[in-house]
Amino acid sequence: SRTGTKSLTEALNMLGINVVHYPNDETTLQELIAGNYEFSLLNSWDGITDITVAPYYAQLDKIYPDSKFILTVREKESWLKSIEAHWSKKPIFDDAPEEKSKMQLRRLLRSAVYGTYQFNADRLSYVYDLHYKNVLEYFRDRPDSLLVINICQGEGWDKLFPFFDFPVGCNEPFPYNKRKI
């Protein structure tokens, strides 16, 4: 989250890899609550980006062998500022009935990924480092299964094409979105 995942989603879709960004539907929520990490929406999509799948990469790897995984990274201080700004606009509670599932999923994911509902720089810094370390360790013997990419620093097609064994070159510019913070 806040590491260029929307840009990545758009880029992958441009390459014909049909991925969905941050699914927050009722089915996905119920599957996660039940500990079902098969993500039935993968019957219609090639992949999922963003926080919805971040804590479940090991389970997904076992369920979908030979899959490719992309770890988006960003300079940590910039990421912390972006998360703080983002979370200030994304409450975890909303009394509107139509928002109930979205709020429940948001709380579930913040708890699963960050161990907190509210912004806490020390906690989030720790979790950022731990997640990065754990993902690299998990894939250490399978470097062809993991791409680490820093979209916020301008990486894009130059990393994606070789990772997917596509011929290098694209006439379209990489879709960098939301370059604010």
N, C-alpha and C positions, 0 to 999 in steps of 0.2 A: 504494500500500500504506500502510495506517495513516492514511488520509485520508477515511474514511467510505464506503469502497466496498461494504461489506456492507449498510449502510443504503441506499445508492444502488441496489444490486441488488434489495433487498426493495421499495423504492419503485417501481422500474421494473416489476417483476413485478406489483405491485398495479395499475399502470396498463395492464396487458395487454401490456407489452413484455417478452417472455420472454428474460431474460438469465441467464447462468451466471456465478457468481463463482469466480475462480481455478481453472479446470479444470486438474487435475494428473494426467490419465490418460495411459496409455501412447501412445495415438494422437497426442495433442497434443505430447507429448515428442518422438516420432519426427518429426513434421512440423517442429517447431522445429529439431531437429538437422539436418534436410535443407534448412533454409531455405525451407520451404513455409509461407507466412503466410496461406494461404487458410482455415486452421482448419476442417477438415471438420465439426467439431461445429456450425458455423454453418448447416449444412443442417437442423439441428433447433432451433436457437436464433436469436433476433433479434440477440443481441449477447453480449459478454463484458466482464466488469469485472475490475479489479485488475491486478496486475503482469504477468500472463501476456501482455497485449496492449500494455502501456505503451511498450515500445521499438519497437513495430511499427506505430504509428499511420499513418505515411506510406505504408507498404506496403498496409495495410488500406484506406486512402483511395483508392489506385489500383485495388485489386482490387474494392472495393465503392463505386463512385462514388455520390454523393448520400447517403452515410451521415451520421449525426450522431455527434459525438464529445463526450465529457464529460471535462473535466479537473477532478478533485477536488483541492482544495488545503487546506492547514492551516497555521496559524502554525508557522514552521519550528522554533523551539526545542521546542515541544510535540511536533511530529512526530519530532524527533530522540530525545526521551525515549521516545516510544512505540515507535519502531523498535528502540532499544536493548533495551527490555524484551521486545519481541516476539522479536527475534533470539536473545536469551538462552535462550528456550524452544524455539527452532526450530533444531536442529543441522543442519549440512549433510552430515554423515556419520552413517550408521546401518548396522550390520552385518546387520540383519534383512533377509533376502531379499525379503520383501514390501514393504519400504520403498525398495528400490533405485531404482525409477523416480521416486518422489517426491523422493528426495535428489538424483538427477541433474537433475531439472527445477529444483529449488530452486537448485542450484549454477549451472545455465545462466542462470536468470533473474537471480540476484544479480550474476553476472558481466556479463550484457548490460545490465542497468539501472544498477547501482551501481559496477561495476568492482572489486568486492571481495566476498569471502565473509564477512568479519568486520566487526563494527561499527567504523567509523572516522568520528568526528564531522566532521572536516574534509572528508573525501572525500564523505560523504553530504550535507553542507551544500552543497558545490560542485555535486554532481549534481542536487540539488533545484532550485537556482537555474537551472542549465543546462537542465534538462528543461522547466521553466516557460517560460523564455525561448524555447526552440526550438519548443515547441508554439504559443505565441502568434504567433511569427514565421511558422510554417508556415501558419496559418489567418488571417493578417492581412487578406487580401483576401476572405475568406469568413466573416464573423462569424456568419452564420446556421448554419454547420456546427459551431461549437464553443460549448459552454457551460462556463464556469468557475464552479465552485460550491464553497463552503466549508461543508460539512455540519457540521463540528465547531463552527462558529460559529452554527449554527442555520438556515442556509439550507436550503430544501427545496422544498416544493410551489410556493412563490412563484417559483422559478427554473425548475423542470421544466415546469410547465404552459405558460408562454409559449414555451419552447424547442421543445416538440413541437406547438405550436399547439392545445393542448387548452383547452377552456373552463376558466376559473379556478374552483377550488373542489373540495374533497374533504372528505367527511364523516369520513374516517379521519385520525388524527394521523400525521404523518410518522414513519417507523420509525427513530428514532435508536437505534443499537445501540452497545454497548460504550463508553459515555462514562466512561472511567476516567481516562485521562491526557490 
